[in-house]
Amino acid sequence: MSEHLGNATYTTSLPVSTVRVRSGHNPRRRFNQEEHDGLCQTLREEGLLHPIAVRKLGGEEFEIIAGERRWRAAKDIGWASIDAKVFICSEQQARRMARIENLKRVNLSVPEEAYLAQDQLDDCEGDYEQTARVLGWTVAKLRHRMQLLHASKAVMDALMDRAIQVGHAELLSTLPTEKQDDVLGKVIAHRASVAQLREQLQGVSIALAQAKFDLEGCRDCPHNSSQQSSLFAEHIEAARCTNSGCFSTKTVGWVNGRREELKDGYAVVELRTEVIPGKTIPLVMQGEYGVGKAQYDQCRGCAFRTCVLDNTVGKTTGNVEGPLCGNATCNTEKVAAYKAASAPTPKAAAPLVEPAKGQQQAVQGLSKRSASTGDQANGSVQQAPSQPIAIPKAAKLAYQAVVRRGAAHIVPTEPRVLLALAAYGLFQLGRSNSGLTDSVLPPKVRAMTGSSERIGRLLLMDKGDLQSLLVNMASQFLTENPENYVRDVDRSRINRVIVNTFEVDMAPHVTVNKEFLACHTIPAIHLVLDESGFATWHKAQPEGEKKHKALLALDKKKLIEGVLKAGFDFSGYVPSGVRTDLVAKD
C-alpha cells in the first residue's frame, strides 16, 4: 500500500463504526453483489490480507481513502474492528491517493474510469498532459474517456450494468443528451448490435460538408464524428454531425444572413419552405415562356422580380433559383405580347388616312434625352413595354420624390397652382368646419370624385375664376357653422396632376447619388445604367467593355461606388420609374 500512497502516519486497528465513506469519493460507482459475497467469504476464511487506507478527521473519526469493499464486507460479517493505515492529509490529497490506488488495484469499469479521469483533470486544472501522466495513461486514452462523459447517466448506468457494450455507449454519446435515452431504450429492447446501431446513426447524421455556416465551432464538438473516429473504436463515417438540432439552428442563422444579401439583387427573396407551388415562374428572355429582351430588361427593376433560396437542410442548402416572376398574370400577358410581336406579319399597306396629332398619348415635357438615349441595345432604341412594371417600394419612393420636387418647382412661376390649392384647401376646411358642400364648386370640378381629380380641374380654370371661387367660399366659410370632419387629400396624386398639367421637365429634379441608387436592387441599377446612357458611354471609354463587365460583377456597395466615381454626367436623365409614377392610377 505504501508504495502507492506514500508513507502512512501509523497503522492501527480501528473500530468499524468510526470509519465512514464520503459520497462520491470512491471512483467505483457499482458494487457487484456476487463479488461482495465472495469477499465476505474470503475474510471469514483468510482474514484481512491488506489493511484499508483512511484519512484522520477530527476526534475519533476516519474517512476511507481506499478499501471500501473490504470495509463493507467486514461490517457485513460482523467484525467490530478492522486494520487500517492512517494518513494525515488534506481532502484533495486523499482524493488523488484514492484515484491512484483504485487504478492500480481495482478493475474499474470504463464509466468509472471516465468519472475518475474527470476528477483528476479538475485537480490538474484542465491540463490533459499532466492528468495523463498522473493516471499513467496516454493523452489519447484520457480524451477517449472524457468524450465518453458526453453519454447520458442512463447510458453510463446501462454500461456499468452490462446491459450494453462499450461500442454502444461510444456511439450513443455522440447524440444530443435528450435523444440518447430514447435510442438506448430501443437498443436494449431490440437487442441491437453495435453494427446495427452504427448503421442507424449513419442514416440520421448529416455530412458536415453540406454545412454552409462556419465550421470553426464544430472542430472539437463531441457530435462531430471526426472527433469520434480519432477516439473511439466504434464511430460513424467521419466528418458528420449527429446533433441535427444544432445543425439546423446554425443553418437557419446562415440562411437568414444569405437572404438579406440576396435582397441586393432581388425585390423578393422567398425561402423554399415558404413557396406555394405554382406561385412563381421562371423569368426568361427567349423560348416558349420568354418575354423578350425589352421587357426582360424592364423586369430588372420590378417589385415582383423574385428568387427562391433553398433553406432545407441537405445537399441543396443555399441553392438560389432565379430570376423568377412573382406575378403570374403579368408574366402571362408579357409572354403573349412577345409571341404576338414575334409572329411573322404580312406587309402592311400604306394608311389611307394619316393618324391625327396626339392620337398616341404620351407624358409630355419629361426629357428628350430620356427617350433618345435610354434603354439601348445593339445601337437601337428598344420598344417600351406595353404596361408599366411594378416598382419596388424603396425605388418607388425615390421616384415620387422626383415628382414632388418637380411639382414644387412650378409653384413660384404659376399662380394657378397657388390659387387651385388654396381653393381646394379652403373647400376642405369649410366642409370639415362649416356648412360648405359640393354645391359651392363649379360643375366640372363637382363632377370629379377624388381630391387629385378635383384639383386637376381647378388648375384648368382661369386665374380670375379661381379668385372669385375663393372669395365665394371664404364668405360662406366665415358665416357657416362647423359640421363634419373629413380628410381625403392624396398629395402624391396632386403632385402628379400638377406636373402633368404644366408639362414640367423632370430631368432637373433627378439626382443620381448614393442614396438614389441604394433604393434599387443590383439588376435595377443595371437598368438605370442602360436607360440613362451610362452603359453606352462607359463601354466607349478605353478598355470600356472590360471595365463595364467588371463593374456589373461587383456587389451592390462597390457597384454604387464605381458608378459614382466613373465621371458620367446623368444630367437630363429621367428614370422610367418616374415616368411610370406619373401615369399611375393610384
NUROLO-513269 format. One record per residue (C-alpha): x, y, z; residue in three letters. Coordinates in steps of 0.2 Angstrom, whole numbers, padded with zeros to 4 digits, always signed. Layout:
<pts>
XYZALA;...
</pts>
This chain:
<pts>
+0000+0000+0000MET;+0014+0012+0005SER;+0022+0011-0012GLU;+0006+0018-0020HIS;+0000+0030-0006LEU;+0016+0036+0002GLY;+0022+0033+0020ASN;+0007+0031+0032ALA;+0007+0041+0048THR;+0004+0025+0058TYR;-0005+0008+0056THR;-0018+0003+0069THR;-0034-0007+0072SER;-0050+0004+0071LEU;-0067+0001+0077PRO;-0078-0002+0061VAL;-0091+0011+0067SER;-0078+0025+0067THR;-0074+0023+0049VAL;-0086+0032+0036ARG;-0087+0034+0017VAL;-0088+0051+0009ARG;-0101+0051-0005SER;-0094+0052-0022GLY;-0076+0050-0015HIS;-0074+0032-0022ASN;-0071+0031-0041PRO;-0081+0014-0040ARG;-0100+0018-0044ARG;-0106+0000-0043ARG;-0103-0014-0031PHE;-0107-0032-0038ASN;-0116-0042-0026GLN;-0108-0059-0031GLU;-0091-0051-0029GLU;-0096-0044-0012HIS;-0102-0061-0006ASP;-0085-0069-0012GLY;-0075-0056-0002LEU;-0085-0059+0014CYS;-0081-0077+0012GLN;-0063-0073+0010THR;-0062-0063+0026LEU;-0070-0077+0036ARG;-0058-0090+0030GLU;-0042-0080+0027GLU;-0044-0064+0037GLY;-0039-0046+0030LEU;-0023-0048+0020LEU;-0021-0029+0016HIS;-0026-0015+0028PRO;-0038-0002+0022ILE;-0032+0016+0020ALA;-0040+0030+0029VAL;-0038+0049+0032ARG;-0040+0055+0050LYS;-0053+0068+0053LEU;-0057+0077+0069GLY;-0059+0067+0085GLY;-0060+0048+0083GLU;-0067+0048+0065GLU;-0059+0042+0050PHE;-0063+0043+0031GLU;-0059+0029+0019ILE;-0046+0033+0005ILE;-0045+0015-0002ALA;-0053-0002+0004GLY;-0071+0002+0004GLU;-0076-0015-0002ARG;-0066-0023+0012ARG;-0073-0012+0025TRP;-0091-0016+0019ARG;-0088-0034+0019ALA;-0080-0033+0037ALA;-0095-0024+0043LYS;-0107-0036+0035ASP;-0099-0051+0043ILE;-0100-0043+0060GLY;-0082-0038+0063TRP;-0080-0025+0077ALA;-0063-0018+0071SER;-0053-0018+0055ILE;-0034-0015+0052ASP;-0030+0002+0044ALA;-0016+0013+0038LYS;-0020+0031+0044VAL;-0014+0046+0034PHE;-0014+0064+0039ILE;-0018+0073+0023CYS;-0030+0085+0015SER;-0046+0080+0006GLU;-0039+0084-0011GLN;-0023+0073-0007GLN;-0035+0059-0001ALA;-0045+0060-0017ARG;-0029+0059-0028ARG;-0022+0045-0017MET;-0039+0036-0019ALA;-0039+0038-0038ARG;-0021+0031-0040ILE;-0025+0017-0028GLU;-0040+0012-0037ASN;-0032+0012-0054LEU;-0018+0001-0048LYS;-0028-0011-0038ARG;-0046-0012-0044VAL;-0053-0017-0060ASN;-0064-0002-0063LEU;-0077-0001-0077SER;-0075+0010-0092VAL;-0088+0023-0085PRO;-0079+0023-0068GLU;-0063+0026-0076GLU;-0071+0041-0085ALA;-0078+0048-0069TYR;-0061+0046-0061LEU;-0052+0054-0076ALA;-0064+0069-0074GLN;-0060+0072-0056ASP;-0041+0071-0059GLN;-0042+0083-0074LEU;-0051+0095-0062ASP;-0037+0093-0050ASP;-0024+0097-0064CYS;-0034+0112-0069GLU;-0038+0106-0086GLY;-0021+0101-0091ASP;-0023+0085-0101TYR;-0004+0081-0102GLU;-0002+0082-0083GLN;-0018+0072-0080THR;-0012+0058-0091ALA;+0005+0057-0083ARG;-0003+0056-0065VAL;-0015+0042-0071LEU;-0002+0033-0081GLY;-0012+0035-0097TRP;-0009+0041-0114THR;-0017+0058-0118VAL;-0027+0049-0132ALA;-0034+0037-0119LYS;-0038+0052-0107LEU;-0048+0060-0122ARG;-0057+0044-0125HIS;-0063+0043-0108ARG;-0068+0061-0107MET;-0078+0060-0123GLN;-0087+0046-0116LEU;-0094+0058-0102LEU;-0105+0065-0115HIS;-0115+0050-0113ALA;-0131+0052-0103SER;-0132+0045-0085LYS;-0144+0032-0091ALA;-0132+0026-0104VAL;-0117+0026-0092MET;-0128+0016-0079ASP;-0133+0003-0093ALA;-0114+0001-0097LEU;-0110-0002-0079MET;-0124-0014-0078ASP;-0118-0023-0093ARG;-0134-0020-0102ALA;-0125-0013-0117ILE;-0107-0014-0123GLN;-0094+0000-0124VAL;-0097+0001-0143GLY;-0115+0006-0140HIS;-0110+0019-0127ALA;-0097+0027-0138GLU;-0110+0028-0152LEU;-0124+0035-0141LEU;-0113+0048-0133SER;-0112+0057-0150THR;-0130+0060-0149LEU;-0139+0075-0141PRO;-0142+0071-0122THR;-0161+0071-0124GLU;-0160+0058-0138LYS;-0148+0046-0130GLN;-0161+0039-0118ASP;-0174+0036-0131ASP;-0162+0027-0143VAL;-0154+0017-0128LEU;-0172+0010-0124GLY;-0174+0004-0142LYS;-0156-0003-0142VAL;-0160-0014-0126ILE;-0177-0018-0131ALA;-0172-0024-0149HIS;-0155-0031-0143ARG;-0147-0021-0157ALA;-0129-0025-0161SER;-0116-0011-0161VAL;-0115-0013-0180ALA;-0134-0011-0182GLN;-0134+0005-0171LEU;-0119+0012-0181ARG;-0129+0009-0197GLU;-0145+0018-0190GLN;-0135+0033-0184LEU;-0126+0034-0200GLN;-0143+0037-0208GLY;-0149+0051-0197VAL;-0132+0061-0196SER;-0128+0075-0208ILE;-0112+0077-0218ALA;-0103+0092-0212LEU;-0098+0095-0230ALA;-0116+0101-0233GLN;-0114+0114-0220ALA;-0115+0132-0226LYS;-0111+0140-0209PHE;-0093+0142-0202ASP;-0087+0126-0195LEU;-0074+0133-0183GLU;-0085+0129-0168GLY;-0088+0111-0175CYS;-0070+0106-0174ARG;-0069+0100-0156ASP;-0088+0096-0154CYS;-0092+0079-0147PRO;-0106+0077-0160HIS;-0093+0078-0174ASN;-0089+0061-0180SER;-0071+0066-0184SER;-0068+0068-0166GLN;-0076+0050-0163GLN;-0065+0042-0176SER;-0049+0048-0168SER;-0055+0042-0150LEU;-0067+0028-0152PHE;-0066+0011-0159ALA;-0084+0012-0164GLU;-0089+0028-0174HIS;-0099+0033-0189ILE;-0092+0039-0205GLU;-0080+0054-0202ALA;-0085+0072-0203ALA;-0103+0070-0200ARG;-0114+0079-0187CYS;-0125+0069-0175THR;-0134+0084-0167ASN;-0147+0088-0181SER;-0155+0102-0169GLY;-0139+0111-0168CYS;-0135+0109-0186PHE;-0152+0116-0191SER;-0151+0131-0179THR;-0134+0136-0187LYS;-0141+0133-0204THR;-0156+0144-0201VAL;-0144+0158-0195GLY;-0134+0156-0211TRP;-0150+0156-0222VAL;-0156+0172-0214ASN;-0140+0181-0217GLY;-0139+0175-0235ARG;-0157+0180-0238ARG;-0153+0198-0233GLU;-0138+0198-0245GLU;-0149+0192-0259LEU;-0161+0207-0257LYS;-0147+0217-0265ASP;-0151+0208-0281GLY;-0170+0203-0280TYR;-0185+0213-0274ALA;-0192+0197-0266VAL;-0182+0183-0258VAL;-0193+0168-0253GLU;-0187+0153-0244LEU;-0190+0136-0252ARG;-0201+0131-0237THR;-0212+0146-0240GLU;-0215+0145-0258VAL;-0233+0140-0264ILE;-0231+0128-0279PRO;-0235+0137-0295GLY;-0234+0155-0287LYS;-0218+0159-0296THR;-0212+0155-0313ILE;-0195+0157-0322PRO;-0192+0174-0329LEU;-0183+0171-0346VAL;-0179+0181-0361MET;-0182+0169-0375GLN;-0191+0152-0378GLY;-0208+0147-0376GLU;-0211+0157-0360TYR;-0199+0171-0365GLY;-0204+0189-0363VAL;-0192+0197-0375GLY;-0176+0207-0372LYS;-0185+0224-0370ALA;-0197+0218-0357GLN;-0184+0207-0348TYR;-0173+0222-0346ASP;-0188+0232-0339GLN;-0191+0217-0327CYS;-0174+0220-0318ARG;-0182+0234-0308GLY;-0199+0226-0305CYS;-0206+0223-0287ALA;-0211+0205-0292PHE;-0193+0200-0298ARG;-0190+0185-0286THR;-0178+0172-0281CYS;-0180+0156-0270VAL;-0167+0152-0258LEU;-0167+0134-0253ASP;-0167+0133-0234ASN;-0169+0114-0232THR;-0155+0105-0223VAL;-0145+0094-0235GLY;-0136+0095-0251LYS;-0146+0109-0259THR;-0145+0121-0244THR;-0141+0138-0251GLY;-0146+0135-0269ASN;-0154+0150-0277VAL;-0167+0148-0290GLU;-0170+0164-0300GLY;-0174+0176-0308PRO;-0192+0171-0306LEU;-0208+0181-0308CYS;-0220+0183-0294GLY;-0234+0190-0304ASN;-0241+0176-0315ALA;-0255+0186-0323THR;-0242+0200-0328CYS;-0230+0186-0334ASN;-0243+0178-0345THR;-0248+0194-0353GLU;-0230+0199-0357LYS;-0226+0181-0364VAL;-0242+0183-0375ALA;-0237+0200-0381ALA;-0219+0195-0385TYR;-0226+0180-0395LYS;-0238+0191-0404ALA;-0224+0204-0408ALA;-0213+0190-0414SER;-0225+0182-0426ALA;-0222+0185-0444PRO;-0235+0198-0451THR;-0240+0202-0469PRO;-0233+0218-0476LYS;-0245+0232-0471ALA;-0252+0243-0484ALA;-0250+0262-0483ALA;-0263+0270-0472PRO;-0277+0279-0481LEU;-0278+0292-0468VAL;-0263+0299-0458GLU;-0266+0297-0439PRO;-0272+0313-0430ALA;-0260+0323-0420LYS;-0259+0317-0402GLY;-0268+0301-0406GLN;-0254+0291-0397GLN;-0254+0298-0380GLN;-0238+0301-0370ALA;-0232+0310-0355VAL;-0226+0327-0361GLN;-0211+0338-0355GLY;-0201+0324-0347LEU;-0184+0325-0356SER;-0179+0322-0374LYS;-0164+0313-0368ARG;-0174+0300-0358SER;-0182+0295-0375ALA;-0167+0295-0386SER;-0153+0288-0375THR;-0162+0276-0363GLY;-0164+0258-0365ASP;-0152+0255-0379GLN;-0146+0238-0386ALA;-0136+0235-0401ASN;-0137+0253-0405GLY;-0156+0254-0407SER;-0169+0260-0396VAL;-0180+0246-0388GLN;-0198+0247-0388GLN;-0206+0251-0372ALA;-0216+0238-0363PRO;-0235+0239-0366SER;-0238+0240-0347GLN;-0228+0249-0333PRO;-0218+0237-0322ILE;-0222+0236-0303ALA;-0209+0246-0294ILE;-0201+0240-0278PRO;-0206+0251-0263LYS;-0189+0259-0260ALA;-0187+0264-0278ALA;-0205+0270-0280LYS;-0202+0282-0265LEU;-0187+0289-0274ALA;-0196+0292-0290TYR;-0210+0300-0281GLN;-0198+0312-0273ALA;-0193+0317-0290VAL;-0211+0321-0295VAL;-0213+0331-0278ARG;-0198+0341-0282ARG;-0205+0344-0300GLY;-0222+0350-0293ALA;-0214+0361-0280ALA;-0203+0369-0293HIS;-0218+0376-0303ILE;-0226+0384-0289VAL;-0217+0401-0289PRO;-0220+0404-0308THR;-0238+0398-0310GLU;-0250+0407-0299PRO;-0264+0395-0304ARG;-0256+0381-0293VAL;-0257+0393-0278LEU;-0275+0398-0282LEU;-0280+0380-0285ALA;-0273+0373-0269LEU;-0279+0387-0259ALA;-0297+0385-0266ALA;-0297+0366-0263TYR;-0289+0368-0246GLY;-0302+0381-0241LEU;-0316+0370-0248PHE;-0309+0355-0237GLN;-0308+0366-0222LEU;-0325+0373-0225GLY;-0333+0356-0227ARG;-0324+0350-0211SER;-0328+0365-0200ASN;-0343+0374-0208SER;-0358+0371-0219GLY;-0349+0371-0236LEU;-0355+0357-0248THR;-0350+0351-0265ASP;-0363+0364-0272SER;-0351+0378-0270VAL;-0339+0371-0283LEU;-0340+0374-0302PRO;-0350+0360-0311PRO;-0334+0352-0319LYS;-0325+0352-0303VAL;-0340+0345-0294ARG;-0341+0331-0306ALA;-0324+0324-0301MET;-0323+0312-0286THR;-0306+0312-0279GLY;-0296+0326-0272SER;-0282+0325-0286SER;-0295+0325-0300GLU;-0304+0340-0292ARG;-0288+0349-0290ILE;-0284+0345-0308GLY;-0300+0353-0314ARG;-0296+0368-0303LEU;-0279+0370-0312LEU;-0288+0372-0329LEU;-0298+0387-0323MET;-0294+0405-0327ASP;-0285+0415-0314LYS;-0300+0426-0312GLY;-0312+0412-0310ASP;-0301+0404-0296LEU;-0300+0421-0287GLN;-0319+0423-0287SER;-0321+0405-0281LEU;-0310+0409-0266LEU;-0320+0424-0262VAL;-0337+0415-0263ASN;-0330+0400-0252MET;-0322+0412-0239ALA;-0338+0421-0237SER;-0348+0405-0234GLN;-0334+0398-0223PHE;-0335+0413-0211LEU;-0354+0413-0210THR;-0357+0394-0208GLU;-0356+0383-0193ASN;-0344+0368-0192PRO;-0351+0351-0197GLU;-0342+0335-0202ASN;-0323+0332-0202TYR;-0315+0324-0217VAL;-0298+0321-0223ARG;-0296+0314-0241ASP;-0281+0323-0249VAL;-0269+0312-0259ASP;-0253+0323-0261ARG;-0244+0310-0272SER;-0259+0311-0284ARG;-0259+0330-0283ILE;-0241+0331-0287ASN;-0243+0320-0302ARG;-0258+0331-0308VAL;-0248+0347-0306ILE;-0233+0340-0316VAL;-0243+0333-0330ASN;-0254+0349-0331THR;-0240+0361-0333PHE;-0229+0348-0343GLU;-0214+0350-0330VAL;-0197+0344-0336ASP;-0192+0331-0323MET;-0174+0330-0328ALA;-0168+0344-0317PRO;-0176+0336-0302HIS;-0167+0319-0304VAL;-0151+0317-0293THR;-0142+0301-0296VAL;-0132+0299-0280ASN;-0128+0286-0267LYS;-0145+0287-0259GLU;-0154+0286-0275PHE;-0145+0271-0281LEU;-0146+0262-0264ALA;-0165+0262-0266CYS;-0163+0249-0281HIS;-0158+0231-0282THR;-0142+0227-0292ILE;-0152+0222-0308PRO;-0162+0238-0306ALA;-0146+0248-0305ILE;-0141+0239-0321HIS;-0157+0245-0329LEU;-0153+0263-0323VAL;-0136+0262-0332LEU;-0144+0256-0348ASP;-0158+0268-0349GLU;-0148+0283-0344SER;-0134+0280-0357GLY;-0121+0276-0344PHE;-0118+0259-0351ALA;-0115+0265-0369THR;-0104+0279-0363TRP;-0094+0268-0351HIS;-0091+0255-0365LYS;-0084+0268-0376ALA;-0070+0273-0364GLN;-0053+0265-0366PRO;-0055+0246-0362GLU;-0073+0251-0358GLY;-0081+0234-0362GLU;-0069+0225-0350LYS;-0072+0238-0336LYS;-0090+0239-0338HIS;-0091+0220-0337LYS;-0081+0221-0321ALA;-0092+0235-0314LEU;-0108+0224-0317LEU;-0100+0210-0307ALA;-0097+0220-0291LEU;-0108+0219-0276ASP;-0121+0232-0273LYS;-0110+0244-0262LYS;-0095+0243-0273LYS;-0106+0244-0289LEU;-0113+0261-0282ILE;-0096+0267-0278GLU;-0090+0263-0295GLY;-0104+0271-0304VAL;-0102+0287-0295LEU;-0083+0288-0297LYS;-0084+0284-0316ALA;-0087+0303-0320GLY;-0103+0301-0331PHE;-0115+0316-0332ASP;-0133+0310-0328PHE;-0140+0327-0332SER;-0156+0326-0342GLY;-0159+0308-0337TYR;-0177+0304-0331VAL;-0179+0286-0324PRO;-0193+0275-0332SER;-0199+0273-0314GLY;-0203+0292-0314VAL;-0212+0291-0330ARG;-0222+0276-0323THR;-0226+0285-0307ASP;-0233+0300-0317LEU;-0246+0289-0326VAL;-0250+0279-0310ALA;-0269+0277-0307LYS;-0267+0276-0288ASP;
</pts>
